[in-house]
Amino acid sequence: MTSLPVLLIAVWLIGLIVLIWRWMENIRVIHNNLAPGAAASGYMKPGLIPILRFRFSRIDPERLNSVGRNRLGGAIWTERVMYAWMAAGLFLAAYCSDALRS
């Protein structure tokens, strides 16, 4: 009975790796497509929590060129899916811990 929790954890980890790879690729593309004259750190809208400074939803689209603006929508979607996937991992951990105990 332990093979199902192990399989679920492996699938979850593979999914997380793919989402993190996509997130990092979006960071690279958006940082390389800033509009001319946009400061390297001045394209973010101000936020309440300084630790969570980098969020795709806080990027000002006017500070990006056309390639960056086109990629921004997909980057926001990937970021939201990644956070939901990590939250689902909490429920998976609770299920797997119960399943592995019995």
Buried (B, 14 or more C-beta within 10 A) or exposed (E): EEEEBEEBBEEBEEBBEEBBEBBEEBBEBBEEBBBEEBEEEEBBEEEEEEEEEEBBEBBEEEBBEEEBBEBBEEBBEBBEBBEEBEEEBEEBBEBBEEBEEE
